[in-house]
Amino acid sequence: MTYRVCLVCMGNICRSPMAEIVLRKTLDDHGLGGLVTVDSAGTGGWHQGGPMDERAAAMLAAHGYDGSLHRARRFLPEWYEQVDLVLAMDRENLRALRRLAPDGADVRLFRSFDPAAPEGAEVPDPYYGDRADFAEVLEMVEAAAAGLAKHLADRLG
C-alpha cells in the first residue's frame, strides 16, 4: 500500500503543481517513489482541465523538471478517504481544507516540513508576480520537498 500526499493551492496552476512535480522527483531521488503517490489540486475550480501556468512550467523546465502533463483539478472532500496527507501552500487554503476535512485528517502547511522555515511559513502565490517570484517559490518548494522526503523516509522506512 502506498502513502498518498496531495498538495493544494488556490487554482492548481502555479504552486501546488510545482510542488507536486518537485516532490515526486525528490521522492524518486530518495528511493521513495514506489512508496508514495503525489498529486495536487486547487481549492477553487476556475482552471480545471487547464495546463500549468506557463511561467511556472518555464521555471520548472529551467531547473530540469517537466510540468507539461499537468492538468488543473479541484480538491473534492471525498478525496480525504483516499489521501493520507494534505498539504496547503498557505493559511487561506489550509483553513478551506480544514473546513472540509473529517476528524483525524492530516492537513498541514507544506513549508512546515522545511526545517529552515519559520513557524507558519507559507508558499506565496506568484501568479501576479514576475519571474523572480516563481524562482522564489521553486526554492521554497524544493526545501520543503527535501524535508518532507526525509520525514517520509523516517516514517515509511
C-alpha positions in Angstrom: 0.0 0.0 0.0 1.3 3.4 -0.9 1.3 6.6 1.2 -0.7 9.3 -0.5 0.1 13.1 -0.5 -2.0 15.8 -2.1 -0.5 19.4 -2.4 -3.1 22.2 -2.6 -3.1 25.8 -3.6 -5.8 28.1 -4.9 -6.2 27.3 -8.6 -3.8 24.3 -9.1 -1.8 26.1 -11.8 1.3 27.5 -10.0 2.3 26.5 -6.5 0.8 23.1 -6.0 1.7 21.6 -9.4 5.2 22.9 -9.0 5.3 21.3 -5.5 3.8 18.0 -6.9 6.4 17.7 -9.7 9.3 18.7 -7.4 8.2 16.4 -4.6 7.7 13.4 -7.0 11.3 13.8 -8.3 12.7 14.3 -4.8 11.0 11.2 -3.6 12.3 9.2 -6.6 15.8 10.5 -5.8 15.4 9.3 -2.2 14.1 5.8 -3.3 10.6 6.5 -2.1 8.8 6.9 -5.5 7.2 3.4 -5.2 6.1 4.1 -1.7 4.5 7.5 -2.0 1.9 8.7 -4.5 1.9 12.5 -5.1 -1.0 14.6 -6.5 -2.1 18.2 -6.5 -5.3 20.2 -6.6 -6.8 23.6 -6.0 -9.4 24.8 -3.6 -11.1 26.6 -6.5 -12.1 25.2 -9.8 -11.5 28.1 -12.1 -8.7 26.4 -14.1 -10.0 22.8 -14.1 -8.6 20.8 -17.0 -6.2 23.6 -18.0 -2.4 23.4 -18.1 0.0 24.7 -15.5 0.7 28.5 -15.7 3.3 28.9 -18.4 5.6 30.8 -16.1 5.5 28.0 -13.6 6.2 25.4 -16.3 9.1 27.5 -17.7 10.6 27.9 -14.2 10.4 24.1 -13.7 11.8 23.4 -17.1 14.8 25.7 -16.5 15.6 23.6 -13.5 15.2 20.2 -15.1 11.6 19.4 -14.2 8.8 18.6 -16.6 5.3 20.0 -15.9 3.9 19.6 -19.4 1.4 16.9 -18.5 -0.2 18.7 -15.6 -3.9 19.5 -15.7 -5.6 21.5 -13.0 -8.1 19.9 -10.7 -10.3 20.9 -7.8 -9.9 19.3 -4.4 -13.0 17.4 -3.5 -14.0 16.5 0.1 -14.3 12.8 -0.7 -10.6 12.7 -1.5 -9.9 12.7 2.2 -10.9 9.0 2.2 -8.0 8.3 -0.3 -5.3 10.7 0.9 -3.0 10.3 3.9 -1.6 13.8 4.0 -3.0 17.1 2.6 -0.5 20.0 2.3 -1.7 23.5 1.8 0.5 26.2 0.3 -0.8 29.0 2.5 -3.0 29.6 5.5 -6.1 30.6 3.5 -6.1 27.3 1.7 -5.3 25.5 4.9 -8.4 26.9 6.5 -10.5 26.0 3.5 -9.2 22.4 3.6 -9.7 22.0 7.3 -13.3 23.2 6.9 -13.9 20.3 4.5 -11.8 17.7 6.5 -13.3 14.9 8.5 -12.0 14.3 12.1 -8.5 12.8 12.1 -7.5 14.1 8.6 -3.8 15.2 8.4 -3.9 18.7 6.9 -0.8 20.9 7.3 1.2 23.7 5.7 3.7 22.4 3.1 6.5 24.5 4.4 6.1 23.0 7.9 8.5 20.3 6.5 11.2 22.8 5.7 13.4 22.9 8.9 14.8 26.3 8.0 11.3 27.9 7.5 9.8 29.8 10.4 6.6 28.5 12.1 3.6 29.1 9.9 5.6 29.8 6.8 3.7 29.9 3.6 4.5 29.5 -0.1 3.4 32.9 -1.5 1.2 33.0 -4.7 3.4 34.1 -7.6 0.5 34.5 -10.0 0.5 38.3 -10.1 4.3 38.4 -9.8 7.3 38.1 -12.1 10.0 35.5 -12.9 11.7 36.3 -9.6 8.6 35.4 -7.7 8.4 32.0 -9.4 12.1 31.4 -8.7 11.5 32.1 -5.0 8.5 29.7 -5.0 10.7 27.0 -6.6 13.3 27.4 -3.9 10.7 27.2 -1.1 9.2 24.1 -2.7 12.5 22.4 -3.1 13.4 23.0 0.5 10.0 21.7 1.8 10.1 18.7 -0.6 13.5 17.7 0.8 12.2 18.0 4.4 9.1 16.0 3.5 11.2 13.3 1.8 13.3 13.0 5.0 10.1 12.8 7.1 8.6 10.1 4.9 11.8 8.1 4.8 11.8 8.0 8.6 8.2 7.2 8.7 8.0 4.6 5.9 11.5 3.2 6.1 
